[in-house]
């Protein structure tokens, strides 16, 4: 006997990605190479974050990456280390022992810094929607190159 779990409509669940500023930008912009260290890595990450900061769906992207514990790349103008810190902060605010009776503390907003428009940037193919409750490697939307 199998149990069917109710799943959100995938098109609606991931529709925010269609409005992402990163559409059309090569995935390499958001993922640093293992060989990138120090100032080179910092510059690479800051370049990706500049694109994110001008994005209308920055908050959706960051919330997804924190909730999914996305281990690689820049998502919602955050690095994996920054997302882990946000997740710990969120987990601390929602621990069962919290007797304040208040709802969980939302993640703090990321500041929006306008980025110059680039009309020559082609549209990015939408990420493939993930199927919830699957193996970790298929549980996250993939950034297309």
N, C-alpha and C positions, 0 to 999 in steps of 0.2 A: 504494500500500500504506500503510495507516495503522498506527500503533503505539498500543496501548492502555496507558495508564499505570495502575497500581493506585492507586485512590483510597480513602481511609478512608471508612467508612460515615458519611455526613454527619450523621445523627441522633445517633450516638454522639460524633462529633467536636465538635459544637456543643452537646451536652446540658447542659454547665455553664451555659449562658446561661439555662436554665429556672430555675435557682436564684439568679439574680442579684438583688441588692437593688434594682437600678435598674428592674426590670420595673414598669411602670405609671407611671413618672416621665417627664414629657415630655422629649423629646430636647433641647430648648432648655436644660435645666438643665445638660447636659454639654458644650454647645458655646457659646462666647462669640461675641457679635457683633463684627464688625470695629470698630465704633464704641466698644466697651468698652475703656477704657484705664485704666492706673494702679490706684488703689484699687478702682474699680468692677469691673475685670477680676479683680483678686486676690480680692475678696469672692465674685464669681460662681464662680470656680474652687474656692475653699475650700468653698463650699456643696456643690458636686458631690463634692469629695473626702470630705466628711463622710459622704455616702451610701455611697461606695465603701469607706471604712474599716470599716464595719460589715457588709460583704458576705462571705458564706461562700465566694464564688468569686473574691475579689479577685486572688489569685495567678494563676489561669487567665486572667483578663481582662487583667492586666498583661502576662503572658507572651505572650498573643496579640498585644497592641498593640505590644510591642517587636519581636517576630518579624515582624509584618506591616508594621512601620515606619508605623504609623497616624499620619497627619499632622495630624489635627484632634481636638479634644475631649479630655475627661477619660476615661481608660480605666484601670481598676485603680489609682485614686487618683494618677495621674501626668498631667502636661501633656505636650504634644508635645516640649518642650525637655527635660524630665526623661527621657522615653523615649529620645530621641537619646543622651543622656549614658549611660543604662543600656546601650544597644546598643553604643556605643563601648567601654564598660567590658567588656562581654561579648566583643566582637570582639577586643580586646587580649588577653584571657585565652585565646582560642582560636586565635591566629595560628599558622600553620604552623611558624614558627621557634621555637615554644615547645619547648624540649628537656627540660622537667622530667619528662615522662612522666605527668604528672597529668591527670586528666580536666578538661574545661573548668570554669571557676568558675561556679557557678549564680548567677543574679541574687539580690541581697540581698532578704530579705523586707521587705515594707512593713508598718509598724507598724499594728496593729489598734486603733482607738479605737472603743469601742461607741457606737452611735447609737441614740437613743430609737426604739422601734418606732412605726410609724405604721399602725395597723390599718385606717385609712380609705383608705390608698393602694391604688388598684385594680391588678390584675395587668397587667403589661406584655406586649404581644404579643411573641412570640419573634422575634429577628432572623432575617432570611432567610439561610440558609446560603450561603456563597460556593462557587463552583466553582473549585478550584485551577487554576493555570496559565492564567488568563484575563487580559483587559485589567485594568489597575490599578483602574479605577473599579468593576469587578465582583468584584475579588479580596478585598474586605473585607465582613464582615457589615454590614448597615445597621441603624442604630438607628431603630426606628419611633417615630413621634410619638404 
